[in-house]
Amino acid sequence: MFPQRLLTAVALLSVFVGAMYVLPRVWWSAFLVPGLFVASMEWARLARCGRGQGVLFAAMTLVSFLALLCAAEPGASDWPSVNLPATLTYLAATVFWLAIVPIWLAAGWRTRHPVVLGVAGWLVLVPTWLALVEMQAAPSQSLFVLGVVWIADTAAYMVGRRFGRHRLAPTISPGKTWEGVAGAGLAVAVYYALAWAAGFPQNVAWNVAGGSVVVALVAVMSIEGDLFESWIKRQAGVKDSGTLLPGHGGLLDRIDGLTASVPAVVLLMQVLPATMSA
């Protein structure tokens, strides 16, 4: 499966990176909309919604996303720009991931309540898409952050498959191991060290401490996002969120680490910009 996973990832990455650099903000936002619709439908499937309910959830998600985009100040181009409704959305998502999801996972909470799963799905998806729109204002800086998630995910998969012996969360995702986590941590540390040696973080105005905070936050929260989606899939009784991406499953399977990490990163950059700057 790895060659197929790799080819799919390379194809997606090429399209994503090209669009991020080339498209104007309005077209970049439009480019992301189909992905949000697909992810919303996949979440509705995991929540065991009927087709009509799934379409309704996806429509409400899209409308709220567009409304929050329209609330941004016209002409805002710097990252992080200040958009109070979006910032509150990032804050809600960060609280969800840092305070609620750990308890949810630790308690092994199972629920099929449509309102609970609907709110959770909204907090998983909408803040992520808003953050991706915002991050286009600084594409190189953003790709550095996103690279942490991609490298951690790939390293955890490869190291876990080869050396995994001790399960990380056997009741949530039996395939994930502590060895995989260690491999992810080592790979991310090497990635950051090489980037710093090449001068990249300095070029985007991060000092070594600020960059380390971002990298650690992204790596840890990406693992949490992966575990949470695995738990929701286990509750739904499915292996993958969908079949859209060969070797990966659904779109949610590909972005689970991003859903937990990128809203928190954008919030951190908005609230503590001086901590990140040289």
C-alpha positions, 0 to 999 in steps of 0.5 A: 500500500505504501507506493500507492499512498506515496503517489496519491500524496505526491499528486495531492501535494502538487495540486495543493501547493500550486494552488496555494502559490498561484491562486488569488485569495478568492479563488483559493477559497473557492478551490477549498470549498469542494474539499469541505463539502466532501469532508462534511459528507464523510463526517455525516457518514461517520455520524450515521446520518441519512443522505438527506441529513448528510447533505443538510449538515454539509450545506450548513457547514459550507454556509457558515464557512462562507459567512465567516470568510465574508466577515474578514476585513476587506483587503486583509493579506498579512498572516496573521490577519485579525478577523474576530469571528474567525479568531473566536472560531479558532479559539473554540476549536483549540478548546475543543482539541485541548480540553474536550477531545482528551477527555472524550478519548480517555473515557472512551465516550460513544455517542450517536446523538446527532447534535453532539456529533454535528457540533463536533464535526463543525469544530473539526472542519470549519476552523480548519478550512478557515485556517487554510484560507488564512495561511495562504497569505504566507505560503512558505511559512504555512507549508513549513507548518503543514510539512510537520504534519505530513512528515510526522504522519509518514514517519509514524506510519513507516516506523510503526510498521517496521518496529512497532511493538507497544500500542499507543491506544489499543482501544482506539487505533490498534495500529498506532504504536509508541515506536511510531510516535518516537519515529515521528518525533525524531523525524520532525526534530530532524526536519526542523533542524535542517530547516533552521540550518538552511535559514528557513525559519529566520526567513519567515521571522521566527526565532528558534524558541518560537519555531520550536513551540509551533513545531511541537504544538503541531506534532502533538496535536496532529497525533491527537487529531489522528486518534480522534478520527480513528475513534469516530471511525471505530464507533461508526464501524468503518476502517476509512472515512471514504474511498476518494483517495487510493491508499489513504481512504477518504479525505478525512483520513488524509487531513485528520492531523491538520484538523487538530493543529492548524486552527491552534497554530493560526490562533497562536500566531494571532495572539502571540505574534511577538513570541514567534518573531525574531 
